[in-house]
Amino acid sequence: PKPSSAASDVYKRQMLIDGRLCDAESGKTIPVYNPANGQIVMSVAEADRADVNRAVAAARRTFDDGSWASVTHSRRGQLLWRLADLLEQNADEFAELESLDNGKPVTVARAADVALAIDMFRYMAGWATKIRGATLPLSLPGDYLSYTLREPVGVVGQIIPWNFPLLMAAWKIAPAIATGCTVVLKAAEQTPLTALRLAELVLEAEFPPGVLNILAGYGPTAGAALAEHPDVDKIAFTGSTDVGKQIARAATGNLKKVSLELGGKSPTVVFPDADMA
């Protein structure tokens, strides 16, 4: 369906939980605005704590029951490569969505955001078969073998910002999938369109249910629920320093691992007398 600027007649995009597209349990939606003119172009399902709980439960089950662990490393790589292929086939659509949602020029989105996201999925597809441990020499007497293994962390909660919505999603998702983790990703409420469109490609690529779950929601509800959830083993966040501090505190509940990319720079203010041409 073609997006509309009328609030009463907008195309709705669903979230991905446990291998199927669905609405929020509450039925709520988030309006998505075109930053160029303030018009509503689409609405998306608004995830809150209940939806995060469903997504984490699916990711936890898929990780713990061994169904994802039994998928070979090469198959994980194939799935990531397939996702990259599908993204490349729909590159123009993703560039237009990113421009419509985020406001950056469509040429920049096509040449940078979409192209680099494709590259990231393919790069990490190659890594899936190259994750290995090592054997270690011992100085103690006896006939022993000492070795290390690299194992997936588990369920990874991921929260991404508005400035590079698709590329940030790729940066978060691809390494986690390549290493055998399961994922719950929350897109920024301001720019959820490409992440949720990516969710549709995840289904087309035939990822197993529960491996990759993609939501959109607000920080104080969905983001907080994901950060503090006891069944999430790691949280990866890109955003403001203040929110990063809140996430670090929330992660102490079960001592989950945390990756934080914080801060901001390079603001631009466009004044009325700017020569727009």
Contacts in CASP RR format, 6 or more apart in sequence:
PFRMAT RR
TARGET T0000
AUTHOR 0000-0000-0000
METHOD contacts of the structure
MODEL  1
PKPSSAASDVYKRQMLIDGRLCDAESGKTIPVYNPANGQIVMSVAEADRA
DVNRAVAAARRTFDDGSWASVTHSRRGQLLWRLADLLEQNADEFAELESL
DNGKPVTVARAADVALAIDMFRYMAGWATKIRGATLPLSLPGDYLSYTLR
EPVGVVGQIIPWNFPLLMAAWKIAPAIATGCTVVLKAAEQTPLTALRLAE
LVLEAEFPPGVLNILAGYGPTAGAALAEHPDVDKIAFTGSTDVGKQIARA
ATGNLKKVSLELGGKSPTVVFPDADMA
1 11 0 8 1.000
2 11 0 8 1.000
3 10 0 8 1.000
3 11 0 8 1.000
3 41 0 8 1.000
3 42 0 8 1.000
3 100 0 8 1.000
4 10 0 8 1.000
4 11 0 8 1.000
4 41 0 8 1.000
5 34 0 8 1.000
5 39 0 8 1.000
5 40 0 8 1.000
5 41 0 8 1.000
6 40 0 8 1.000
7 31 0 8 1.000
7 40 0 8 1.000
10 31 0 8 1.000
10 40 0 8 1.000
10 41 0 8 1.000
10 42 0 8 1.000
10 43 0 8 1.000
11 42 0 8 1.000
11 43 0 8 1.000
12 23 0 8 1.000
12 29 0 8 1.000
12 42 0 8 1.000
12 43 0 8 1.000
12 44 0 8 1.000
12 45 0 8 1.000
13 42 0 8 1.000
13 43 0 8 1.000
13 44 0 8 1.000
13 45 0 8 1.000
13 192 0 8 1.000
13 193 0 8 1.000
13 196 0 8 1.000
13 197 0 8 1.000
14 21 0 8 1.000
14 22 0 8 1.000
14 23 0 8 1.000
14 44 0 8 1.000
14 45 0 8 1.000
14 196 0 8 1.000
14 199 0 8 1.000
15 21 0 8 1.000
15 22 0 8 1.000
15 23 0 8 1.000
15 24 0 8 1.000
15 44 0 8 1.000
15 45 0 8 1.000
15 47 0 8 1.000
15 51 0 8 1.000
15 55 0 8 1.000
15 196 0 8 1.000
15 199 0 8 1.000
15 213 0 8 1.000
15 214 0 8 1.000
15 215 0 8 1.000
15 216 0 8 1.000
16 22 0 8 1.000
16 196 0 8 1.000
16 199 0 8 1.000
16 200 0 8 1.000
16 202 0 8 1.000
16 203 0 8 1.000
16 212 0 8 1.000
16 213 0 8 1.000
16 214 0 8 1.000
16 215 0 8 1.000
17 51 0 8 1.000
17 54 0 8 1.000
17 55 0 8 1.000
17 58 0 8 1.000
17 210 0 8 1.000
17 213 0 8 1.000
17 215 0 8 1.000
18 54 0 8 1.000
18 55 0 8 1.000
18 58 0 8 1.000
18 209 0 8 1.000
18 210 0 8 1.000
18 213 0 8 1.000
19 58 0 8 1.000
19 203 0 8 1.000
19 207 0 8 1.000
19 209 0 8 1.000
19 210 0 8 1.000
19 213 0 8 1.000
20 203 0 8 1.000
20 209 0 8 1.000
21 199 0 8 1.000
21 200 0 8 1.000
21 203 0 8 1.000
22 45 0 8 1.000
23 45 0 8 1.000
24 45 0 8 1.000
24 46 0 8 1.000
24 47 0 8 1.000
24 48 0 8 1.000
24 50 0 8 1.000
24 51 0 8 1.000
25 48 0 8 1.000
25 50 0 8 1.000
25 51 0 8 1.000
25 54 0 8 1.000
26 46 0 8 1.000
26 48 0 8 1.000
26 50 0 8 1.000
27 45 0 8 1.000
27 46 0 8 1.000
28 45 0 8 1.000
28 46 0 8 1.000
28 48 0 8 1.000
29 43 0 8 1.000
29 44 0 8 1.000
29 45 0 8 1.000
29 46 0 8 1.000
30 43 0 8 1.000
30 44 0 8 1.000
30 45 0 8 1.000
30 46 0 8 1.000
30 189 0 8 1.000
30 192 0 8 1.000
30 216 0 8 1.000
30 217 0 8 1.000
30 218 0 8 1.000
31 40 0 8 1.000
31 43 0 8 1.000
32 40 0 8 1.000
32 41 0 8 1.000
32 42 0 8 1.000
32 43 0 8 1.000
32 44 0 8 1.000
32 101 0 8 1.000
32 191 0 8 1.000
32 192 0 8 1.000
32 193 0 8 1.000
33 39 0 8 1.000
33 40 0 8 1.000
33 41 0 8 1.000
33 190 0 8 1.000
34 40 0 8 1.000
34 41 0 8 1.000
34 100 0 8 1.000
34 101 0 8 1.000
34 103 0 8 1.000
35 102 0 8 1.000
35 103 0 8 1.000
36 103 0 8 1.000
41 100 0 8 1.000
41 101 0 8 1.000
42 193 0 8 1.000
44 192 0 8 1.000
44 193 0 8 1.000
44 196 0 8 1.000
44 216 0 8 1.000
45 51 0 8 1.000
45 215 0 8 1.000
45 216 0 8 1.000
46 189 0 8 1.000
46 216 0 8 1.000
46 217 0 8 1.000
46 218 0 8 1.000
46 222 0 8 1.000
47 55 0 8 1.000
47 186 0 8 1.000
47 215 0 8 1.000
47 216 0 8 1.000
47 217 0 8 1.000
47 221 0 8 1.000
47 222 0 8 1.000
48 217 0 8 1.000
48 221 0 8 1.000
48 222 0 8 1.000
48 225 0 8 1.000
49 221 0 8 1.000
49 222 0 8 1.000
49 225 0 8 1.000
51 215 0 8 1.000
51 222 0 8 1.000
52 184 0 8 1.000
52 186 0 8 1.000
52 215 0 8 1.000
52 222 0 8 1.000
52 223 0 8 1.000
52 225 0 8 1.000
52 226 0 8 1.000
52 229 0 8 1.000
53 225 0 8 1.000
53 229 0 8 1.000
55 184 0 8 1.000
55 213 0 8 1.000
55 215 0 8 1.000
56 155 0 8 1.000
56 184 0 8 1.000
56 226 0 8 1.000
56 229 0 8 1.000
56 231 0 8 1.000
56 232 0 8 1.000
57 231 0 8 1.000
58 209 0 8 1.000
58 210 0 8 1.000
58 213 0 8 1.000
59 155 0 8 1.000
59 182 0 8 1.000
59 183 0 8 1.000
59 184 0 8 1.000
59 210 0 8 1.000
59 211 0 8 1.000
59 213 0 8 1.000
60 155 0 8 1.000
60 182 0 8 1.000
60 231 0 8 1.000
61 210 0 8 1.000
62 68 0 8 1.000
62 182 0 8 1.000
62 208 0 8 1.000
62 209 0 8 1.000
62 210 0 8 1.000
62 211 0 8 1.000
63 69 0 8 1.000
63 152 0 8 1.000
63 154 0 8 1.000
63 155 0 8 1.000
63 181 0 8 1.000
63 182 0 8 1.000
67 208 0 8 1.000
68 180 0 8 1.000
68 182 0 8 1.000
68 208 0 8 1.000
68 210 0 8 1.000
68 211 0 8 1.000
69 152 0 8 1.000
69 180 0 8 1.000
71 208 0 8 1.000
73 128 0 8 1.000
73 129 0 8 1.000
73 131 0 8 1.000
74 128 0 8 1.000
74 129 0 8 1.000
76 125 0 8 1.000
76 128 0 8 1.000
76 177 0 8 1.000
76 178 0 8 1.000
76 180 0 8 1.000
77 124 0 8 1.000
77 125 0 8 1.000
77 126 0 8 1.000
77 128 0 8 1.000
77 129 0 8 1.000
77 178 0 8 1.000
78 125 0 8 1.000
79 125 0 8 1.000
79 177 0 8 1.000
79 205 0 8 1.000
79 206 0 8 1.000
79 207 0 8 1.000
80 121 0 8 1.000
80 122 0 8 1.000
80 124 0 8 1.000
80 125 0 8 1.000
80 126 0 8 1.000
80 128 0 8 1.000
80 174 0 8 1.000
80 177 0 8 1.000
80 178 0 8 1.000
81 121 0 8 1.000
81 122 0 8 1.000
81 125 0 8 1.000
81 126 0 8 1.000
82 205 0 8 1.000
82 206 0 8 1.000
83 121 0 8 1.000
83 198 0 8 1.000
83 201 0 8 1.000
83 202 0 8 1.000
83 205 0 8 1.000
83 207 0 8 1.000
84 118 0 8 1.000
84 119 0 8 1.000
84 121 0 8 1.000
84 122 0 8 1.000
84 125 0 8 1.000
86 201 0 8 1.000
86 204 0 8 1.000
86 205 0 8 1.000
87 94 0 8 1.000
87 114 0 8 1.000
87 117 0 8 1.000
87 118 0 8 1.000
87 121 0 8 1.000
87 198 0 8 1.000
87 201 0 8 1.000
88 118 0 8 1.000
90 197 0 8 1.000
90 201 0 8 1.000
91 110 0 8 1.000
91 114 0 8 1.000
91 115 0 8 1.000
91 118 0 8 1.000
92 110 0 8 1.000
93 197 0 8 1.000
94 109 0 8 1.000
94 113 0 8 1.000
94 114 0 8 1.000
94 117 0 8 1.000
94 166 0 8 1.000
94 194 0 8 1.000
94 197 0 8 1.000
95 106 0 8 1.000
95 107 0 8 1.000
95 109 0 8 1.000
95 110 0 8 1.000
95 113 0 8 1.000
95 114 0 8 1.000
96 106 0 8 1.000
96 109 0 8 1.000
97 193 0 8 1.000
97 194 0 8 1.000
97 197 0 8 1.000
98 104 0 8 1.000
98 106 0 8 1.000
98 109 0 8 1.000
98 113 0 8 1.000
98 114 0 8 1.000
98 165 0 8 1.000
98 166 0 8 1.000
98 191 0 8 1.000
98 193 0 8 1.000
98 194 0 8 1.000
99 105 0 8 1.000
99 106 0 8 1.000
99 109 0 8 1.000
100 193 0 8 1.000
101 165 0 8 1.000
101 190 0 8 1.000
101 191 0 8 1.000
101 192 0 8 1.000
101 193 0 8 1.000
101 194 0 8 1.000
102 109 0 8 1.000
102 162 0 8 1.000
102 163 0 8 1.000
102 165 0 8 1.000
102 191 0 8 1.000
104 113 0 8 1.000
109 166 0 8 1.000
112 167 0 8 1.000
113 164 0 8 1.000
113 165 0 8 1.000
113 166 0 8 1.000
113 167 0 8 1.000
114 166 0 8 1.000
116 167 0 8 1.000
116 170 0 8 1.000
117 166 0 8 1.000
117 167 0 8 1.000
117 169 0 8 1.000
117 170 0 8 1.000
118 170 0 8 1.000
120 167 0 8 1.000
120 170 0 8 1.000
120 171 0 8 1.000
120 174 0 8 1.000
121 170 0 8 1.000
121 174 0 8 1.000
123 174 0 8 1.000
124 174 0 8 1.000
124 175 0 8 1.000
124 177 0 8 1.000
124 178 0 8 1.000
125 174 0 8 1.000
125 178 0 8 1.000
126 178 0 8 1.000
127 175 0 8 1.000
127 178 0 8 1.000
127 179 0 8 1.000
128 177 0 8 1.000
128 178 0 8 1.000
128 179 0 8 1.000
131 150 0 8 1.000
131 178 0 8 1.000
131 179 0 8 1.000
132 150 0 8 1.000
133 147 0 8 1.000
133 148 0 8 1.000
133 149 0 8 1.000
133 150 0 8 1.000
134 147 0 8 1.000
134 148 0 8 1.000
135 145 0 8 1.000
135 146 0 8 1.000
135 147 0 8 1.000
136 146 0 8 1.000
136 147 0 8 1.000
136 148 0 8 1.000
137 146 0 8 1.000
138 144 0 8 1.000
138 146 0 8 1.000
150 179 0 8 1.000
152 179 0 8 1.000
152 180 0 8 1.000
152 181 0 8 1.000
153 179 0 8 1.000
153 181 0 8 1.000
153 233 0 8 1.000
153 234 0 8 1.000
153 257 0 8 1.000
154 180 0 8 1.000
154 181 0 8 1.000
154 182 0 8 1.000
154 233 0 8 1.000
154 234 0 8 1.000
155 181 0 8 1.000
155 182 0 8 1.000
155 183 0 8 1.000
155 184 0 8 1.000
155 231 0 8 1.000
155 232 0 8 1.000
155 233 0 8 1.000
155 234 0 8 1.000
156 176 0 8 1.000
156 181 0 8 1.000
156 182 0 8 1.000
156 183 0 8 1.000
156 184 0 8 1.000
156 232 0 8 1.000
156 233 0 8 1.000
156 234 0 8 1.000
156 235 0 8 1.000
156 236 0 8 1.000
157 183 0 8 1.000
157 184 0 8 1.000
157 185 0 8 1.000
157 186 0 8 1.000
157 226 0 8 1.000
157 232 0 8 1.000
157 234 0 8 1.000
157 235 0 8 1.000
157 236 0 8 1.000
158 169 0 8 1.000
158 172 0 8 1.000
158 173 0 8 1.000
158 176 0 8 1.000
158 183 0 8 1.000
158 184 0 8 1.000
158 185 0 8 1.000
158 186 0 8 1.000
158 235 0 8 1.000
158 236 0 8 1.000
158 237 0 8 1.000
159 185 0 8 1.000
159 186 0 8 1.000
159 219 0 8 1.000
159 223 0 8 1.000
159 226 0 8 1.000
159 227 0 8 1.000
159 235 0 8 1.000
159 236 0 8 1.000
159 237 0 8 1.000
159 238 0 8 1.000
159 239 0 8 1.000
159 247 0 8 1.000
160 168 0 8 1.000
160 169 0 8 1.000
160 172 0 8 1.000
160 185 0 8 1.000
160 186 0 8 1.000
160 187 0 8 1.000
160 188 0 8 1.000
160 195 0 8 1.000
160 238 0 8 1.000
161 168 0 8 1.000
161 188 0 8 1.000
161 238 0 8 1.000
161 239 0 8 1.000
162 188 0 8 1.000
162 190 0 8 1.000
162 191 0 8 1.000
165 187 0 8 1.000
165 188 0 8 1.000
165 191 0 8 1.000
165 192 0 8 1.000
165 193 0 8 1.000
165 194 0 8 1.000
165 195 0 8 1.000
166 194 0 8 1.000
166 195 0 8 1.000
166 198 0 8 1.000
168 238 0 8 1.000
169 185 0 8 1.000
169 187 0 8 1.000
169 194 0 8 1.000
169 195 0 8 1.000
169 198 0 8 1.000
169 214 0 8 1.000
172 183 0 8 1.000
172 185 0 8 1.000
172 236 0 8 1.000
172 238 0 8 1.000
173 183 0 8 1.000
173 185 0 8 1.000
173 212 0 8 1.000
176 182 0 8 1.000
176 183 0 8 1.000
176 236 0 8 1.000
177 183 0 8 1.000
177 211 0 8 1.000
177 212 0 8 1.000
181 233 0 8 1.000
181 234 0 8 1.000
182 210 0 8 1.000
182 211 0 8 1.000
182 212 0 8 1.000
182 213 0 8 1.000
183 211 0 8 1.000
183 212 0 8 1.000
183 213 0 8 1.000
184 213 0 8 1.000
184 215 0 8 1.000
184 226 0 8 1.000
184 232 0 8 1.000
185 195 0 8 1.000
185 212 0 8 1.000
185 213 0 8 1.000
185 214 0 8 1.000
185 215 0 8 1.000
186 215 0 8 1.000
186 216 0 8 1.000
186 217 0 8 1.000
186 219 0 8 1.000
186 222 0 8 1.000
186 223 0 8 1.000
186 226 0 8 1.000
187 195 0 8 1.000
187 196 0 8 1.000
187 214 0 8 1.000
187 215 0 8 1.000
187 216 0 8 1.000
187 217 0 8 1.000
188 216 0 8 1.000
189 216 0 8 1.000
189 217 0 8 1.000
189 218 0 8 1.000
189 219 0 8 1.000
192 216 0 8 1.000
192 217 0 8 1.000
195 214 0 8 1.000
195 216 0 8 1.000
196 214 0 8 1.000
196 216 0 8 1.000
198 214 0 8 1.000
199 212 0 8 1.000
199 214 0 8 1.000
202 212 0 8 1.000
202 214 0 8 1.000
215 222 0 8 1.000
216 222 0 8 1.000
217 223 0 8 1.000
219 243 0 8 1.000
224 246 0 8 1.000
224 250 0 8 1.000
226 232 0 8 1.000
226 235 0 8 1.000
227 235 0 8 1.000
227 237 0 8 1.000
227 246 0 8 1.000
227 247 0 8 1.000
227 250 0 8 1.000
227 251 0 8 1.000
228 250 0 8 1.000
228 251 0 8 1.000
228 253 0 8 1.000
230 253 0 8 1.000
230 254 0 8 1.000
232 254 0 8 1.000
232 256 0 8 1.000
233 256 0 8 1.000
233 257 0 8 1.000
234 256 0 8 1.000
234 257 0 8 1.000
234 258 0 8 1.000
234 259 0 8 1.000
235 247 0 8 1.000
235 250 0 8 1.000
235 251 0 8 1.000
235 256 0 8 1.000
235 257 0 8 1.000
235 258 0 8 1.000
235 259 0 8 1.000
236 258 0 8 1.000
236 259 0 8 1.000
237 243 0 8 1.000
237 244 0 8 1.000
237 247 0 8 1.000
237 258 0 8 1.000
237 259 0 8 1.000
237 260 0 8 1.000
237 261 0 8 1.000
237 262 0 8 1.000
238 260 0 8 1.000
238 261 0 8 1.000
238 262 0 8 1.000
239 261 0 8 1.000
239 262 0 8 1.000
239 263 0 8 1.000
239 264 0 8 1.000
240 262 0 8 1.000
240 263 0 8 1.000
240 264 0 8 1.000
241 262 0 8 1.000
241 263 0 8 1.000
244 260 0 8 1.000
244 262 0 8 1.000
247 258 0 8 1.000
247 260 0 8 1.000
248 258 0 8 1.000
248 260 0 8 1.000
251 257 0 8 1.000
251 258 0 8 1.000
END
